[in-house]
Amino acid sequence: MFLKYFLIRLIVLLKISSRSLRSLRVSSRSLLWLCTIPSRSLRFLRASSRSVLWPSHCFLFLFIAQVESQNVVIFAFAILGVFFLLLGLFWFGWRYGHRQSCMSPYSSMPLRRASDLSYYSTEKVLRYLYELHEYDNQMFDLRKAALCRETGRIFPNAITWFDTISVDWDFLQKRYPGRYVSWGSLTPDQRHDITERHESLEGFQTEFASKEPMPKAVEPQIAFLKPGPLYVDIDTDTLLGWKLVPGTELEVLIVQRPKPKTPIRFTPIEEEE
């Protein structure tokens, strides 16, 4: 009885034209009229678990009939956007939870955060850089730097957006762009010429150096010397090397440009009359 009663009302609704369905607005009265069921039918409705879903199905049918295709597309893109957002958050959480230790280029041991340095050491490093008064050797944020505990060398700007340490042999180019080779790979004449172009090489490691031109091919016995290796830009003769911070066992990477070349001036020869 209930099924017959409900099918009659559903057929009446389906006879409405497509244009009428688009302009149809479900009001509170129409919903009450659709969902009104006699008491006997309601008892039958409670007896059948499947029949409980019929009114909600009809309401969903009327709702879909009113939605335009443009709104459906917008809603679909919104769902996709939320899905990709959740996927990105899941990937970020997984990447953050599976962080791997970054190894030092010199000692092949895990790097530490320079922010773990004591207040005394931090003050010494910053004061040393400040007293240089050089544009290429400015103070940097130690909270974003990494520390090689075995050699005491500090690598600036080594903390990534994922709050991980990332240091590779490209740290030389990041510190100051150039094509660097080891000081020990130069010939004696080249070393003499470069020394003449600089005011002083004090503080740099010039006594012991690797014979290999590639910086990453440094021998272990050279890598652990204090101060660290010295590198030369073969195009501009710019020096890039480690220097000890006075009063500590820490080292920072210092850039030293050569003196500008003095232009050659020719004295004009007076013509004889």
C-alpha positions in Angstrom: 0.0 0.0 0.0 2.8 2.3 0.9 4.7 1.5 -2.3 1.6 2.1 -4.5 0.9 5.4 -2.7 4.5 6.6 -3.1 4.8 5.6 -6.8 1.7 7.5 -7.7 3.2 10.7 -6.3 6.6 10.0 -7.9 4.9 9.6 -11.4 3.2 12.9 -11.0 6.5 14.6 -10.3 8.2 12.9 -13.3 5.6 14.2 -15.6 6.9 17.7 -15.1 8.8 19.0 -18.1 12.5 19.5 -18.1 12.1 23.3 -18.2 9.8 23.2 -15.2 12.4 21.1 -13.4 15.1 23.7 -13.9 12.9 26.5 -12.5 11.6 24.3 -9.7 12.4 25.5 -6.3 11.8 23.1 -3.5 9.9 24.8 -0.8 9.1 23.6 2.7 5.6 22.8 1.7 6.5 20.6 -1.3 9.0 18.7 0.8 6.4 18.1 3.5 3.9 17.0 0.8 6.4 14.6 -0.7 7.5 13.1 2.6 4.0 12.9 4.2 3.1 9.3 4.7 0.0 7.8 6.3 0.5 6.3 9.7 -0.1 2.7 8.4 2.5 3.3 5.7 4.9 4.6 8.3 4.6 1.4 10.3 5.4 -0.5 7.1 8.3 1.9 6.4 9.8 1.1 9.8 9.6 -2.6 9.1 11.7 -2.2 5.9 15.1 -0.7 6.3 15.5 -0.2 2.6 12.3 1.9 2.3 13.7 4.4 4.7 16.0 5.7 2.0 13.2 6.5 -0.4 12.4 10.0 0.8 16.0 11.0 0.9 16.5 9.6 -2.6 13.6 11.7 -3.9 15.0 14.8 -2.2 18.4 14.2 -3.8 16.8 13.8 -7.2 15.0 17.2 -6.8 18.2 18.8 -5.6 20.3 17.6 -8.6 17.5 18.7 -11.0 18.0 22.3 -9.8 21.8 22.4 -10.0 23.3 23.9 -13.2 26.1 22.2 -15.1 28.5 25.1 -14.3 28.0 24.7 -10.6 28.6 21.0 -10.9 32.0 21.7 -12.6 33.0 24.2 -9.9 32.0 21.7 -7.2 34.1 19.0 -8.8 37.1 21.2 -9.0 36.7 22.2 -5.4 36.7 18.5 -4.4 39.8 17.9 -6.5 41.5 20.9 -4.9 40.8 19.7 -1.4 42.1 16.2 -2.4 45.4 17.5 -3.7 45.8 19.8 -0.7 45.4 16.9 1.7 47.8 14.8 -0.5 50.4 17.6 -0.3 50.0 17.9 3.5 50.4 14.1 3.8 53.6 14.2 1.6 55.0 17.1 3.6 54.4 15.3 6.9 56.0 12.1 5.6 59.0 14.0 4.2 59.4 15.8 7.5 59.2 12.6 9.5 61.8 10.8 7.4 64.5 13.3 7.4 68.0 11.9 6.7 71.2 13.3 8.2 73.3 15.4 5.9 77.0 14.4 5.8 79.9 16.9 6.0 81.8 17.3 2.7 85.1 17.0 4.7 84.6 14.5 7.5 81.7 12.5 6.0 80.0 12.7 9.4 76.5 14.1 10.2 76.4 17.9 10.3 74.9 19.7 13.3 73.0 22.9 13.6 75.2 26.0 14.3 72.4 27.3 16.5 73.6 24.7 19.1 76.8 26.7 19.6 77.3 28.4 22.9 76.7 32.1 23.4 80.4 32.7 23.8 81.2 31.0 20.5 78.4 32.7 18.6 79.6 36.1 19.8 83.2 35.3 18.8 82.1 34.4 15.2 79.9 37.4 14.7 82.4 39.8 16.2 85.1 38.4 13.9 83.0 38.9 10.8 81.9 42.3 12.0 85.5 43.6 12.5 86.4 42.6 9.0 84.2 45.4 7.6 84.1 43.7 4.2 81.0 43.5 2.0 81.8 39.9 0.8 82.3 38.7 4.4 79.2 39.9 6.2 77.6 38.5 9.3 75.1 35.7 8.7 72.3 34.1 10.6 73.8 31.2 12.6 70.3 29.7 13.1 70.3 28.9 9.4 73.9 27.5 9.3 75.3 24.0 9.7 78.3 23.0 11.7 80.9 20.3 11.0 81.7 19.2 14.6 84.9 17.3 13.6 86.5 20.2 11.7 84.7 23.2 13.3 83.7 24.6 9.9 80.5 26.6 9.6 78.3 26.4 6.5 76.0 29.4 6.2 72.4 29.2 4.7 72.3 25.4 5.0 68.8 25.0 6.5 66.1 24.3 3.9 62.4 25.1 3.9 61.7 21.6 5.3 63.9 22.5 8.3 66.6 20.0 7.2 70.3 20.5 6.6 71.5 20.5 3.0 75.2 20.9 2.2 77.0 19.7 -0.9 80.2 20.7 -2.7 78.3 23.5 -4.4 78.6 25.4 -1.2 81.6 27.1 -2.7 79.6 28.5 -5.6 76.8 29.5 -3.2 79.3 31.4 -1.1 80.9 33.2 -4.0 80.4 32.3 -7.7 83.5 31.1 -9.6 85.4 28.2 -11.0 87.5 27.0 -8.0 90.6 24.8 -7.9 92.7 23.7 -5.0 95.7 25.9 -4.1 98.0 23.0 -4.3 97.1 22.2 -7.9 98.7 25.5 -9.1 102.2 25.8 -10.4 104.8 27.8 -8.4 104.6 30.6 -10.9 100.8 30.8 -10.7 101.0 30.9 -6.9 103.6 33.7 -7.1 101.4 35.7 -9.5 98.3 35.3 -7.3 100.3 36.2 -4.2 101.4 39.4 -5.9 97.9 40.4 -6.7 96.8 40.1 -3.0 97.9 42.3 -0.2 98.3 39.3 2.2 97.5 35.6 2.5 97.7 35.6 6.2 95.2 33.2 7.8 94.8 31.0 4.8 96.2 27.5 4.5 99.0 27.9 2.0 101.5 25.5 3.5 99.7 22.2 2.9 97.2 21.8 0.0 95.8 19.1 -2.1 97.4 18.3 -5.5 94.0 17.5 -6.9 92.4 20.5 -8.7 88.8 19.4 -7.9 87.8 20.6 -4.4 85.8 17.5 -3.6 88.9 15.3 -4.4 90.7 16.5 -1.3 92.6 13.9 0.7 91.5 13.1 4.2 94.7 14.2 5.8 94.4 17.6 4.1 90.7 17.9 4.9 91.2 17.8 8.6 94.0 20.4 8.7 93.5 23.7 10.5 92.7 26.0 8.9 90.9 24.3 6.1 91.7 24.2 2.4 92.2 27.2 0.2 90.6 27.5 -3.2 91.3 29.9 -6.1 89.0 31.1 -8.9 91.0 30.5 -12.0 89.2 33.3 -13.9 89.5 36.2 -11.4 92.2 35.0 -9.0 89.7 35.4 -6.1 90.6 33.5 -3.0 88.1 31.5 -1.1 89.3 29.7 2.0 88.7 28.7 5.6 90.1 30.9 8.4 90.1 30.3 12.1 88.0 32.5 14.3 90.4 33.9 17.0 89.9 32.3 20.4 87.9 29.3 19.1 88.3 26.1 17.1 85.7 27.3 14.6 86.3 28.2 11.0 84.5 30.4 8.6 84.7 30.7 4.8 86.4 34.0 3.8 86.3 35.6 0.3 89.3 37.8 -0.7 89.4 39.6 -4.0 92.6 40.5 -5.7 93.8 44.1 -5.9 92.6 45.9 -9.0 95.1 46.0 -11.8 96.9 49.2 -12.3 96.3 50.5 -15.8 99.4 50.9 -17.9 100.0 54.5 -18.8 102.1 55.4 -21.9 104.1 58.6 -21.9 103.7 60.3 -25.2 107.0 60.8 -27.1 107.6 64.3 -28.2 108.2 64.7 -31.8 111.5 66.3 -32.9 111.3 69.4 -34.9 
